[in-house]
């Protein structure tokens, strides 16, 4: 272990703090790129956000403050930097969801695969920078499986409550009136999948359903952070920064849930061969 982090050319050890500082500073150009892309994507996805972005006096405020926070030798703050990265990743996540709903047989659908690949490539690019910053903070606690099961149990309650409210709302609506009852899909697909997870009898298909649920919650959590990032850009107040700070642990938690579930699913598939 004494040669860990050694400089191969000169044989001089690199201090861990210096290595982390260099890694963090390498994210600065990525943050600028991410903020610019977030503004573009969010403008295309949300009319109200588009107007808010057009009215910004200085679009660089978040990234300037983020880089300043990271440059501090002591008590550096990753909140703004991570908020920028997770906001753009949420916008990319929404773009990917919309692209995957495009009919591949249409003229627009002809380029779907290329667009999807570009989105994934960009997300990985921003994820790499986010992982560096999460590592510098206190966000990398690997969740135990029981935490995932407890979270799923909470989601089941929410789905069932939502379903009951929707059923009450539409009980007098005649069939064929075009009412979309989302709760039916959740009750028929997600809840049984969650219950099999609770019993330890989950299938590969159940993994796919549960991962889809986690992804939807993750996208909403990222969008929430992005909303406060826009508010901060317009008026950099402490309370907006605090709201982002409150949202980031939830984002990271869901991302780690998703990663763990994907690993378990892939291992299960690999065992078949």
Secondary structure as the mmCIF struct_conf table of DSSP 4:
data_model
#
loop_
_struct_conf.conf_type_id
_struct_conf.id
_struct_conf.beg_label_comp_id
_struct_conf.beg_label_asym_id
_struct_conf.beg_label_seq_id
_struct_conf.end_label_comp_id
_struct_conf.end_label_asym_id
_struct_conf.end_label_seq_id
TURN_TY1_P TURN_TY1_P1 UNK A 2 UNK A 5
STRN STRN1 UNK A 6 UNK A 6
TURN_TY1_P TURN_TY1_P2 UNK A 8 UNK A 10
HELX_LH_PP_P HELX_LH_PP_P1 UNK A 12 UNK A 12
STRN STRN2 UNK A 13 UNK A 13
HELX_LH_PP_P HELX_LH_PP_P2 UNK A 14 UNK A 15
HELX_RH_AL_P HELX_RH_AL_P1 UNK A 16 UNK A 25
TURN_TY1_P TURN_TY1_P3 UNK A 26 UNK A 27
HELX_RH_AL_P HELX_RH_AL_P2 UNK A 28 UNK A 45
HELX_RH_AL_P HELX_RH_AL_P3 UNK A 47 UNK A 54
TURN_TY1_P TURN_TY1_P4 UNK A 55 UNK A 55
BEND BEND1 UNK A 57 UNK A 57
TURN_TY1_P TURN_TY1_P5 UNK A 59 UNK A 60
HELX_RH_AL_P HELX_RH_AL_P4 UNK A 61 UNK A 71
BEND BEND2 UNK A 73 UNK A 75
HELX_RH_AL_P HELX_RH_AL_P5 UNK A 79 UNK A 99
TURN_TY1_P TURN_TY1_P6 UNK A 100 UNK A 101
BEND BEND3 UNK A 102 UNK A 102
TURN_TY1_P TURN_TY1_P7 UNK A 104 UNK A 105
BEND BEND4 UNK A 106 UNK A 106
TURN_TY1_P TURN_TY1_P8 UNK A 107 UNK A 107
HELX_RH_3T_P HELX_RH_3T_P1 UNK A 108 UNK A 111
HELX_RH_AL_P HELX_RH_AL_P6 UNK A 112 UNK A 136
TURN_TY1_P TURN_TY1_P9 UNK A 137 UNK A 138
HELX_LH_PP_P HELX_LH_PP_P3 UNK A 142 UNK A 144
HELX_RH_AL_P HELX_RH_AL_P7 UNK A 145 UNK A 170
TURN_TY1_P TURN_TY1_P10 UNK A 171 UNK A 172
BEND BEND5 UNK A 173 UNK A 173
HELX_LH_PP_P HELX_LH_PP_P4 UNK A 174 UNK A 174
TURN_TY1_P TURN_TY1_P11 UNK A 175 UNK A 176
BEND BEND6 UNK A 177 UNK A 177
HELX_RH_AL_P HELX_RH_AL_P8 UNK A 182 UNK A 185
HELX_RH_PI_P HELX_RH_PI_P1 UNK A 186 UNK A 191
HELX_RH_AL_P HELX_RH_AL_P9 UNK A 192 UNK A 199
TURN_TY1_P TURN_TY1_P12 UNK A 200 UNK A 200
HELX_RH_AL_P HELX_RH_AL_P10 UNK A 204 UNK A 234
BEND BEND7 UNK A 235 UNK A 235
HELX_RH_AL_P HELX_RH_AL_P11 UNK A 238 UNK A 270
TURN_TY1_P TURN_TY1_P13 UNK A 271 UNK A 272
#
